[in-house]
Amino acid sequence: MNLTCENFRYEERGWPRRDLTFKFYSNGALTILDNRSEEVIQPNDLKGDSLDFYIRRRIAFIKKQLSDSQLRYA
């Protein structure tokens, strides 16, 4: 199975304004990077609009996986 990665860049609106990169891998793994401090952030550290962004992207990822599975095994 080929491991693919989707990258999304997001800048928080609230304080502190972090510049984040979300990396969603095809196997379900996730990496969140703070582009300014170059630190890896855990989903538990997200709040406000960045948490909302993460949840919406994760839901879209799960829906896509379910759709792909239905097409593959139908």
N, C-alpha and C positions, 0 to 999 in steps of 0.2 A: 504494500500500500504506500502510495506517495504521500509524504507529509508536506502539506501546503500551509502557508501562513498568510493571514489577512492582517494588515497593519492599519490602524486608525489613530490619527492624531487628534487630541482634544485639549483645549485650553479651558481651564476652569474659570467661571465667572466670579465666584466668591473668593474671599480672602482666606488663605494665601492662594494666589493665582499660580497654579502649577500647570506646566506644559507636559502633558502625558501622552505616551504612545502605548496603545493597547495592541498586543499581538495575540490573535486568536489562531491556534493551530488546529488542523483538521482532525487531530486525535482528541480534541477537547481541552488540551492544555492552554494555559493563559499566562502571559507575562505582561506586567504593567511597568513601564519605565517612566521615571521623572526625567525629562530631557535636560533640565537645568542642573540638577544635582547628580544625575546619572545613577540614581538609586532604583532598586527594584521595589515596587510597592505592592502590598497585599490587598486583595479586594476589601478586607476588613478596614483598611485605612481610608477608603473612599467615603465621601459624604456629599450630600447636596446634588448638584447637577452632574458631577462626575460619576456618582453612584447610579443615578438615573440613566446616564449614557451606557454604563457598563451593563446594567440590567436589560436595557432595550437591545443591545448588541448580542447578549447571551441568548435572549429569547429568539431573536432572529436566527442565530446559529442553530439552536435546537430545532426550530421549525424547518430550516433547510435540511438538516440531517433526517428528520422524519419524512419529509417529502421525498428526498433521495432514496430512502429505504423503501418507501411505498412503491416508487417507480421501479426499483431494482427487483423487488420480490413479488410484484403484482402479476 
